[in-house]
Amino acid sequence: MKSCSLACLALLALSACSSAPERAKPNFVVILADDLGYGDIAEYGSVRNVTPHLDRMAREGLRFSDFHSNGPMCTPTRASLLTGLYPQRFGRNFESALSGVEDYDTGLPLDAVTIPEVLASAGYVSGMYGKWHLGYHPPHMPTDQGFDDFRGLASGDGDHHSHIDRSGRPDWWHNQELAPEEGYGVNLITQHSVDFIKRHRDAPFFLYVAHLAIHFPWQGPDDKGYRVEGGNYHNLSKLGVLESLDVSSQVNKMVEAVDASVGSILEALREQGLADNTLVIFTSDNGGYLTYQGGYHNISENGPLRGQKTDVYEGGHRVPAIVWWPGTITPGVSHDLAATFDIMPTLLELAGVSSPHALDGTSLTRLLLDQEPLASRTLYWRIRSEAAVRKGKWKLVQNGNNGPELYDLDEDLGETQDLSDEVPETVQALEQELSAWTEAVQTER
């Protein structure tokens, strides 16, 4: 994969995509929650979280029932979102979470071509507010990857109030410099996002809102920060100051804080007269935790799905996804198979530009604008010794040293009935596809 020069990117603006709608260039807002489970929103079946703003967004937009993160952890999905590629194309360390210890001096390769870099060729300004987790310090920060403005945390988790990372380092940045701010992370991210919308209302923009919530430490807006500079939180203290192993009360407040943030951002678009020309996507970086070591429980809701974050079962990567564009996208529910890496090709097509290289994701534009079903395709997930492949209704799971498992998701969404012995020819075919994909992505770097 080669870098695209500035001249190359500039030429992309001249090649308008024939299928893009005839209108002023639309604005794009991508809101990514962290660890939000498939069933954590009321519109997706939550019985304990009150989420009126996301519910309204779902009613006014298109809600996906079969949308997936490209990894069952945070870093891989974030890499795929911004590049339109499988995370494995950047190396094995990108199929899990980048560590603040072993991976502290690495990050998303600088020659990776990102959404903001390509959109810049079409006159877009790009801002990111929230969690990066694709590098811990310069030169692996958002402004090194095409964003014009960034405020937030570089690490995978920080105290939502004191903004100290797991290694006891201050972790709240403005572009290339540490720039501490007081306040609850969700609220700060929302404030900067709304300010960005107001500042750039007269030019096309791409806004990436990457919440740390509902990732641990499990802290609500009214809790207090507990991490201090120089501390070591590489143990269960990373989870927060918790009075009970049942953490539902803290997590509920975090879900509702994210919901309120979405409401504020959508209201800002309405107030600025931008709602009719802005595509907004809301989703999560992976499935939710149901339990955590030490006996912690009642964390997330994954609905009928098996497994949780870090698993290649559906609970690890099937996530809520809502697309909202008043007057352009017909409200409803889509059962098409889609994934995070589809976001980049979709935005580029709508902006009238092309990627300088082939993408793994597929544009959702025709589905969103014309309700045309997506073509059938095969999707893959891998983390450490676990892998999965999905084609149509069939899903093959390779779980460590165990034998292959096969599930019919049309009949068994909870992945309870292993059919590998009943249809061995399907197992063999999917194993061959998974093997070919593994070889293809491993030769990239």
N, C-alpha and C positions, 0 to 999 in steps of 0.2 A: 504494500500500500504506500503510495507516494504522496508527498505533500503537494497541495495545489497552490501555485503561486498566486500572489495578489492579482496579477494580470489575468491569470486563468479565471479566478473567481469573478473578476470584473466583467469578463466576457459572458459569464453565465446570465447576467442581468439582461443581455440583449436577446436571449433565446426564450421567449415566453412560451410556456407550456400550452399546447393547443386546447387542452381540456380544462384549463383554469377558468373560473367564471369571469365574465366581463364586468368588472367593478374596480373601485379603488382597491389598492393592495390591502388585504385584511390584516388586522392586528392578531397576534397569537398570545394566549396566556395558557401556560401549562402549570397546573398545580399538582404537586406530588406529595402525598402524605407518606409517612414512614411507619412501616409495620401495621398498617391498617388492614384488618382482616376482611374477607369477603362478606361477612355478615355484620360488620360493625356500623353500618348505616341503616337507618330505619327502612329506607326504600329497598334495601337488600335483605331485610328480615330481622334487623336488630330489635330485641325486645327490651333493651335497657338503656340505649343511647338515644337522646333527643337530638335530631339533626334536621331541623326545619329548612335550613338554607340548601343543604345538599339534596333534600327531598324535593324541594321546589325546582332546583336545577335539573334533577332527574325527570320531573314531570314536564318541564319545558324543553328538555333536550332529548338526546338519544342515550339510553342506558344499555350498556353491554352486559350480557349474562355469561359470555365465554371469552373474557379478556384476560390476558396473562402477562405477568412480569417476565422479563427474559432471564431472571435468576430468582432463586428463593432467598436471596440476601440483597443488601442494599447496593453495594458497589457495582455488581454486574448490570443491574437494571439501569442505573444512572449512566453507565457507559453506553449501553444500547440506546437509551432515550436520545442522547446527544449525538450519536454517530450513525444510527440506523443499522448497526452491525451487531452480530453476536458478540458478546463480551469475550468469548474464548479467542477471538481473533487478536486480542491484545496480550495474550499469555494466560497461563493457568492461574496466576494470582488474581486475575480479574473475574474469575468465576465464583469467588467468595469475597468477603469483606476485606478491604485493604487495612492492614494492621498499622496502628500508630507506633509499633515497635519495629517489626521486621520490614515493613513497607514505608517507613517514615520518609525516606528520601526518594521514593518513586512516585509515579502518578500516571494518569492517562497520557500516552505518548503524544508529544507535541506535534507530530505529523498527522495525528488523527484529525480528520475534517469534521467539524461540528456544525450543528444547526446555525448558531450565530455567525460563524465564519461565512457560510454560504449565503445566508440572508443579508449580510452586509453588502454583498454585491448588488442587491436589489434595493438598497437604500434604507434598510431596517436598522434601528438602534436596538440593542439587546441588554437587558438587565437581569441579574440573578440575585435572589434574596433567600437565604436559608442555608441548608446543608449541602455541601459539595461532595466530600468523600471520594474524590478522584485524585487526591494529592493533598499533602499536609502543609505545604509551604511553597513559596515561589521557588522554581519557575513552573509549578504545577497547579496554578490557581485558575479560577474562572476567567480572569482577564488575560491569562496566557492562552486561553482557548476560544477567544472571540467575543467574550462579553465586554460591554462598554462600562458596566458598573456592577459591583458586587458588594454586598454586605451580608455577613453571616459566619458560619463555622466551617472550617475545612475538614474536621475530623468526622468520625462515624457517630460519636455521641458526645455530648457535653452537658453539663449542668444547665438546665433550662433557665436558671436565674443567675448564677454566678458566671456562666460561660467558661468553665474550666473543663478541659478534656480529661479522658481517662488516665492520662499520664501526668496530670497536674499542671498542664500548660494552659495559659490564657489562649482562648480560641474564639475570638470574635474579630473579624477582619473588615476593613474597607479596602477593596482592591488588593494591593500588595502589602499593606501595612496592618498590624494589629491596631484596632480602634475600639476599645471597650465601650459598651453602652449598657445602661441600667434598664432592666425590664425583662419580662417573660418572653422567651424566644418567639412563640407564636405571634405575640402582639408586635414585637419589633419587626418581624418578617412582614406582617400585614401592613404596618405603617409605611415601611420602605416601598412595598409593592404599590400601595395606593399613591404615594408620592411620585413614583415612577410613571404611573398612568397619567397623572395630572401634568407632569413635566413634558411628556412626549405625546400628548393628545393630538398634535398636528402632524405627526410623522408616523409611518408604519413602525410598529414595535413588536418585539418578541420578549415576553416577560416569563421567566422561569421562577416559580414560587415553590421552593423545596423545603417543606416543613421537617423539623426533627421529630415533632410529635407524630405518633404516640410511642416512639422509641424510648426505652429507659435512658436515664433515670425517670421513674414514674413520678412526675410532679405536676400538680395542677397549677393554675395561675395564682392561687392564693397560698401555695406552699412557699417555703424559703429555700434558698440555695444552701448547699452543704459542702460542696467541693471547694477546696482552697488551693492556691498556687503552691506547687511543690508536693502535693499529696499524691498518693498512689491508689488508684481505683481499679486496678486490674484484678479484681476479686468481686465477690457478691456485693461489696459496697457500691459498685457501679450502678446498682439498681435503684438507689435512693434511700432516703430515711423512711422506712416503712413500718407501720405499727402492726400490720397483719400480713399473713401469707396470702390472703385474699386481697388483690390489688385493684379490684374492679372500681372502687370509688375514685381512686386517682386517675385510672385510665379513662373512665367515663368523662371526667372533667377535661381531659386532654382531647378526646374525640370531639366534645362539644366546643372546645376552643378552636379546633380546626374548622368545624362547621361555621362558627361565627366569623372566622377569617374569610372563608369562601363567600359568606354573605356580604362582608365589607367590600371585597374585591368586585363582586358582581354589581353591587350598588354604586361603586365608584365608576364603573363602566357606564351604567345607566345615567348617572349624574353628568358625566362628561359627554354624553351623546354618542358613545362609542359602541354600545351593545350590539347594534345592528351590523357593525362591520368588524366584530371581534369573535374569533373562534376560541372557546375556552374548553380545555380538557382537564378533567380531574381524575386521578387514579392513585394507586399505591405502589411502592417499590417492591413489595413482596407480601405474602400472606402474613397473618398475625400469629403471635405466640399464644398458645392456649395455656401452657404451663412452662415453668422455667426451673432450672436446678435449684435445690433448696426448698422445694415444696410450694413455690409461688404459683398461683393459679387465678382463674377468672380474669385473664388478661384481655384476650381478644375473643371475637366470635367469628368463626369461619363457616357458619351455616352448616350445610350438610356435608361439607368436604372433609376428607381424611387428611390428617397431617397438619403441619404448622410451618412457620418460618424455618428455613434450612432444609426442608424436605422437598423431594421432587414429586411427591403426591400432590393432588390438586390444592390442598390447603396451604402449600408452600408458595404457589405461584398464580393461582386463579384469584384475581383481585377485582374490586369494584372499579368501574370506569364509566364516566359520564362525559358526553360531548354536547356543548351548548352553543348555539348560534341563533339567536332569535330572528325569525323571518327567513332563515336560510335552511336550517336543518329541521326536518319534520320530527316532532316529538314521537317517542315510541320506545320499543325495546328491540335490540338487535341480538340475534343468537349466532352471528357470524364469529368465526374464530379469528381473534386479533391479538396483538401483543405490543409491548412498549416500543419495540424498534420500528413499528409502523408509523410512529408519530413524525419522525424526520421526513420520510418521503411524502407524507400527507401535507405537511407545512410547506415543503419546497414546491410541490405541485400547485398549491393554492397561491403561493407567492409568484409563480411563473418562472422559477429557476430550476436548474437541474443539478444533481450531484455530480462532482467530477469523477466519481467512480461508482461501480455497482454497489447497491445496498442490499442487505439481507431482508429488510422490512419491505412491506407492500403499502402503497398509498391507499388510504381509505376514502379518498375524495369521492369517487363515484358512489360508494355506499352512503356517505354522509349527504351528498347533494341530490342523488337520484334514486336512492334505495336499491341500487344494484348489488346483488349478493357478491361476496368475495369469492374468487376462484379457490378451489381446493388446494391445500398445500400441506407440507409436513413441517412441524415445529420440534425443536430440540431444547433440552435443558441438561446441564451437567454441573455438579458441584462435588468436588473431591472424588470419592469412589462411587457416587450415585449418578445415574443418568435416566432420562426419560425421552421418549419420542411419541409424538401425537400425529395421527393421520386420520382424518374423518372422525368416526366414533371410537376408533381404537387408540389405546394408549399402552405403550410398553414401558415398564419400569425395571431398571437394573439397580438393585439395592445392595451395593457392596458385593460380598461373595455369595449372596443368595442367588438362586436361579432366577431367570426372567419371569416377570409377572405381566399378565395381559388383562386389560379391563375394557369393557364396553361401556363408555361413558354415557351413551344414550339411555342405557338401561340401568346403569350402576354408577351414578355420579360420586357416590361415597367410596368407590374402589374397594368393595368388600368381597367380590367374587372373582378370584383369579381364574381366567379361562385359558391359560397357556397350554394346558394339556388337551383342551378340546379343539383348539384351532392352531396347531403347531405351524402350519404354513404361514399364518399371519405373523406369528412370532418370528419366524425365520426372515420374512420379508422386512419387517421393521428393524430387526437386528442388523441386516445388511445396510439399510438406509442409515442407521445410527453410526455404523462403522465407517461408511463413506463420508458422512458429515464430520466425524471426529478427525479423519485424515485430512479433510479439506481445511478445517479451521486451524489445525496444528501446523500446517505448512505455511500459514500466513506470516508468522514471526518465529 
